[in-house]
Amino acid sequence: MKFVHISDLHLGKRLHETSLVEDQAEILRQIIGVVDTERPDGVLIAGDVYDKSMPSAEAVQLFDAFLAELAARRMRTFVISGNHDSPERIAFGGRIMDASGIHLSHVYDGGVKSVSLTDEYGEVCVYMLPFIKPAHVRRFYEEEEITSYTDAVRVAVSKMGVDKSKRNILITHQFVTGATRSDSEETVGGTDNVDASVFDGFEYVALGHLHGAQNCGSERIRYCGTPLKYSFSEANDEKSVTVVELGEKGSALTIRTASLNPIRDLRKIKGAFAELIDPAFYRGLGNLNDYVQITLTDEDDVPNAMGRLQTIYKNALELKYDNTRTRAAAEIYGAEEVENKSMLELFSEFFALKNGAEMSDEQRAYMQDIIEKIEEESV
């Protein structure tokens, strides 16, 4: 049985206040092309359909058109909500859409929606676990000890009633320990890691949340990555969708990727201002409509640098300087070190500095809860 695994569409996302609707419409068209070529038995969409819990009308229209294309092909499609999505909005109309082969995860209520498919080797059970936090699971299983994200997912999985004699697929949206983040991903206070051991018993775990395609310990636990680059930290990534094939129970998986090609790439350009406006330099770059982050190495600020550069690089979105002054400032303030720390880690250091003592476990848990609420409101 064959599946196409995608995630983190982030429909409606803006990059440095620039709309990506046109780029997203094109990449969704390419994904439909992959579906037509591969002719899978199902499409797995592992969360973060939208970039915000209250998506724009344009974003909703994009996803509606995408689902309509899949439904027209009678393609079984499985959609869960991610941390950027409103689970209620993703679940809306789910019972009606089931009849068309579009299966939407419901709001977590202590149980998880599952759908069975059949091929010559028997059943494949697809379990749809939306993004959850410890508090979501504690609400329904007060008797369980749930103090971490690993505990939450472990309990949620244990209550699914998975029949391990069958082939089982889990679609979920969490940060699995050991995976690599990019700058465009949110961290929930630095404590949202889930240990991969909770996924024992599944032939394939279709993950969403992280933007770089990667396996987590084994190929059966995999992030497919975003279909588009959403941060300049992803400039060197190759974007794709994952194609996974299951044979009979106990046989090896077959996993490969199908490449995606955006109409505008993300790239970084670095050099002196005079060099970057020299036709001999920029004519060799290829598509000057790409989204660009420019780093100038001039020692002095260049007047109206961004405006002048945008006459050549139409989609220059970010301007930085790398010179003696900025390197000295970074060294003094430890900017790079700060960027790599979570909000909880930064507050913990501040607390210790002001109070001469580390936070207690109760205080850390309280701050984690506050940070999560702030991050949710900013989505």
C-alpha positions in Angstrom: 0.0 0.0 0.0 1.4 3.4 -1.0 1.0 6.8 0.7 2.1 10.3 -0.1 3.2 12.0 3.2 3.1 15.8 3.4 2.9 18.3 6.3 3.4 21.9 7.4 1.7 23.6 4.4 1.4 26.8 6.6 -1.1 28.2 4.1 -1.5 31.9 4.5 2.0 32.4 5.8 3.8 35.6 5.1 7.6 35.8 4.8 8.8 39.2 6.1 5.3 40.5 5.4 5.3 39.2 1.9 2.4 37.0 0.8 3.2 33.5 -0.3 -0.2 32.7 -1.6 0.9 32.5 -5.3 3.9 30.3 -4.3 1.7 28.0 -2.2 -0.9 27.6 -4.9 1.8 26.5 -7.3 3.4 24.0 -4.9 0.0 22.5 -4.1 -0.5 22.1 -7.9 2.8 20.2 -8.0 1.8 18.0 -5.1 -1.3 17.1 -7.1 1.0 16.3 -9.9 3.0 13.9 -7.7 -0.3 12.2 -6.6 -1.2 11.8 -10.3 2.2 10.2 -11.1 2.4 8.0 -8.0 -1.3 7.0 -7.8 -1.0 6.3 -4.0 -3.7 4.7 -1.9 -3.8 7.7 0.4 -2.4 11.1 1.2 -1.2 11.8 4.8 -1.3 15.5 5.9 0.5 15.7 9.2 -0.6 19.0 10.6 0.0 22.8 10.3 -2.3 23.0 7.4 -2.6 26.8 8.1 -0.1 29.2 9.5 -2.5 30.7 12.0 -5.4 29.3 14.1 -7.6 31.8 12.4 -6.5 31.5 8.8 -7.2 34.1 6.1 -9.9 33.6 3.5 -7.2 33.1 0.9 -5.6 30.3 2.9 -8.9 28.5 3.4 -9.7 28.8 -0.3 -6.3 27.3 -1.1 -6.9 24.3 1.1 -10.5 23.9 -0.1 -9.3 23.8 -3.7 -6.6 21.3 -2.8 -9.0 18.9 -1.1 -11.5 19.2 -3.9 -8.7 18.1 -6.4 -8.0 15.1 -4.2 -11.6 14.2 -3.7 -12.2 14.4 -7.5 -9.5 11.7 -7.8 -11.3 9.7 -5.1 -8.1 9.9 -3.1 -8.3 8.8 0.5 -6.9 11.8 2.4 -6.1 12.0 6.1 -5.7 15.4 7.8 -4.7 16.2 11.4 -4.3 19.6 13.1 -0.9 20.9 14.1 0.1 23.4 16.7 -0.6 26.3 14.3 -4.1 25.0 13.5 -7.3 25.4 15.4 -8.3 21.8 16.0 -12.0 22.8 15.9 -11.6 24.4 12.5 -9.8 21.5 11.1 -12.4 19.1 12.4 -15.4 21.1 11.0 -17.5 19.0 8.7 -15.4 15.9 9.3 -18.3 13.5 9.6 -19.8 14.7 6.3 -16.4 14.7 4.5 -15.7 11.1 5.5 -18.1 10.0 2.8 -16.0 11.6 0.2 -12.8 10.0 1.5 -11.5 13.1 3.2 -10.8 12.2 6.8 -10.2 15.0 9.3 -8.9 14.5 12.9 -11.4 15.5 15.6 -10.5 17.6 18.6 -8.7 15.4 21.1 -11.2 13.9 23.5 -9.3 11.0 25.0 -9.7 8.9 21.8 -8.2 9.1 18.4 -9.9 8.7 15.0 -8.8 5.7 13.0 -9.6 4.6 9.4 -9.0 1.1 7.9 -7.9 0.4 4.4 -7.4 -3.0 2.8 -5.1 -4.4 0.2 -3.9 -8.0 -0.8 -2.1 -8.3 2.5 -5.0 -7.3 4.7 -5.8 -4.2 6.8 -3.8 -1.1 7.2 -5.1 1.0 10.1 -4.4 4.8 10.0 -4.5 6.5 13.4 -4.9 10.3 13.4 -3.4 12.0 16.5 -3.5 15.8 16.4 -1.0 18.0 18.2 -1.4 17.5 21.9 0.0 18.8 25.1 0.2 17.1 28.5 -2.8 19.2 29.8 -4.9 17.9 26.9 -4.4 14.3 27.9 -4.4 14.8 31.7 -8.0 16.1 31.3 -9.2 12.7 30.2 -6.8 10.4 32.1 -6.4 11.9 35.6 -5.2 8.6 37.0 -2.2 8.6 34.7 1.1 10.3 35.6 1.5 12.8 32.8 4.3 15.4 33.4 5.9 15.6 30.0 5.1 15.5 26.3 6.5 12.0 26.1 4.1 11.0 28.8 1.2 12.6 27.0 1.8 10.9 23.7 2.6 7.6 25.4 -0.7 7.6 27.2 -2.6 8.8 24.1 -1.1 6.0 22.1 -1.7 3.4 24.8 -5.5 4.3 24.8 -5.9 3.8 21.0 -6.3 0.0 21.3 -3.8 -0.6 18.5 -3.8 -4.2 17.2 -0.2 -4.9 16.6 -1.0 -8.0 14.5 -2.1 -5.5 11.8 -0.1 -3.0 9.9 -0.5 0.4 11.6 0.2 4.0 10.6 0.2 6.9 12.9 -0.1 10.5 11.7 1.0 13.0 14.4 2.5 16.4 15.0 5.1 16.6 17.7 8.9 17.2 18.2 10.6 13.9 18.4 13.9 13.9 20.4 17.0 14.1 18.3 15.4 15.8 15.3 16.8 19.0 13.9 14.8 22.3 14.0 15.0 25.3 11.7 14.6 28.9 12.6 11.0 29.1 11.4 9.7 26.5 13.9 8.2 27.3 17.3 9.5 25.6 20.4 7.2 25.2 23.4 9.4 26.4 26.2 12.1 23.9 25.2 10.3 21.0 26.9 8.2 19.6 24.1 10.5 16.7 23.2 8.8 13.3 22.6 10.9 10.1 22.9 10.6 7.9 19.8 10.0 4.8 21.9 6.4 5.8 22.3 5.8 4.9 18.6 6.6 1.2 19.0 4.0 -0.9 17.2 3.6 1.3 14.2 4.9 0.4 10.7 5.2 4.0 9.8 4.9 7.3 11.8 4.1 10.2 9.5 5.3 13.2 11.4 4.7 16.9 11.0 6.1 19.9 12.9 9.7 20.2 11.8 10.5 21.8 8.4 13.5 19.7 7.3 12.8 16.2 5.9 14.5 13.7 8.2 14.2 10.3 9.8 14.2 10.0 13.6 16.3 7.0 14.5 14.8 4.8 11.8 13.1 5.4 8.5 9.7 4.3 9.9 9.6 7.5 12.0 9.9 10.4 9.5 9.3 14.1 9.0 8.6 14.9 5.4 9.4 18.6 5.8 7.6 21.6 4.4 6.8 21.8 0.7 8.2 25.3 0.6 11.1 27.1 2.4 9.7 29.3 5.1 13.0 30.7 6.6 16.3 31.8 5.2 17.8 29.1 7.5 16.2 26.6 5.1 17.9 28.2 2.0 20.0 25.2 1.3 17.3 22.6 1.8 15.8 20.5 -1.0 12.0 20.4 -0.6 10.0 17.3 -1.5 7.2 15.0 -0.5 7.7 11.6 1.0 6.4 8.5 -0.8 6.1 5.4 1.5 5.1 1.9 0.5 4.1 -0.9 2.9 4.3 -4.5 1.9 3.0 -7.4 4.1 3.4 -7.3 7.8 7.0 -7.6 8.9 8.5 -6.6 5.5 10.7 -3.6 5.0 9.3 -0.2 4.1 10.1 1.5 0.8 10.7 5.2 1.3 11.7 7.8 -1.4 11.1 11.4 -2.1 9.5 13.4 -5.0 11.1 16.8 -5.6 9.2 20.0 -5.5 10.3 23.1 -7.4 9.1 26.6 -6.2 8.5 29.4 -8.6 10.7 31.6 -6.3 13.5 30.1 -4.2 15.0 31.5 -1.0 18.6 32.4 -1.2 21.3 34.3 0.7 23.6 36.8 -0.9 26.7 38.3 0.8 29.2 40.8 -0.3 30.1 44.5 -0.6 27.4 46.8 -1.9 29.4 47.7 -5.0 29.9 44.0 -5.8 26.2 43.2 -5.4 25.1 45.9 -7.9 27.7 45.0 -10.4 25.9 43.4 -13.5 28.8 40.9 -13.8 27.8 39.5 -10.4 24.0 39.5 -10.4 23.6 38.3 -14.0 25.1 35.1 -13.1 22.7 34.4 -10.2 19.8 33.1 -12.3 16.3 34.0 -11.2 16.4 37.5 -9.8 12.8 37.1 -8.6 13.9 34.8 -5.9 13.3 35.8 -2.3 16.6 37.1 -1.0 18.4 37.8 2.3 21.3 40.2 1.6 24.3 40.6 3.9 26.5 43.6 3.2 30.1 43.5 4.3 30.7 47.2 4.0 32.2 48.8 7.1 29.9 51.8 6.8 26.1 51.7 6.4 25.1 52.3 2.8 22.4 55.1 2.4 19.0 53.6 1.2 20.7 50.3 0.6 17.6 48.2 0.6 15.7 50.5 -1.8 18.7 50.5 -4.2 19.2 46.8 -4.0 15.5 46.1 -4.7 15.8 47.7 -8.1 17.9 44.6 -9.0 16.7 42.0 -6.5 12.9 42.6 -6.7 12.2 40.3 -3.8 15.0 41.3 -1.4 13.2 40.8 2.0 16.0 41.2 4.6 19.1 43.3 4.9 21.9 42.6 7.3 25.5 43.7 7.9 28.5 41.6 8.7 31.4 43.9 9.5 33.7 44.8 12.4 30.9 46.6 14.2 28.3 43.9 14.0 30.7 41.2 14.9 31.8 43.1 18.0 28.2 43.7 19.0 27.4 40.0 18.6 30.3 39.1 20.8 29.4 41.5 23.5 25.7 40.6 23.7 26.1 36.9 22.7 23.4 37.3 20.1 24.0 33.9 18.5 23.9 32.1 21.8 20.7 33.9 22.7 19.0 32.9 19.4 19.7 29.2 20.1 18.0 29.2 23.5 14.4 28.7 24.2 12.2 31.3 26.0 12.2 29.1 29.1 16.0 28.8 29.2 16.4 32.6 28.8 13.9 33.3 31.6 15.6 30.6 33.9 18.9 32.4 33.5 17.3 35.8 34.2 15.6 34.4 37.3 18.8 32.9 38.6 20.7 36.1 38.0 18.1 38.2 39.8 17.5 35.8 42.7 20.8 34.0 43.2 19.0 30.6 43.0 17.6 28.3 40.3 13.8 28.0 39.8 12.1 25.2 41.5 10.3 22.5 39.5 6.9 24.1 40.4 8.1 27.5 39.2 9.5 26.1 35.9 6.2 24.4 35.3 4.3 27.6 36.0 6.5 29.6 33.6 6.3 26.9 31.0 2.5 27.2 31.1 2.6 31.0 30.7 5.1 30.7 27.8 2.9 28.2 26.0 -0.1 30.5 26.4 1.9 33.5 25.0 3.1 31.4 22.1 -0.4 30.2 21.3 -1.8 33.7 21.3 1.0 34.9 18.9 0.2 32.1 16.4 
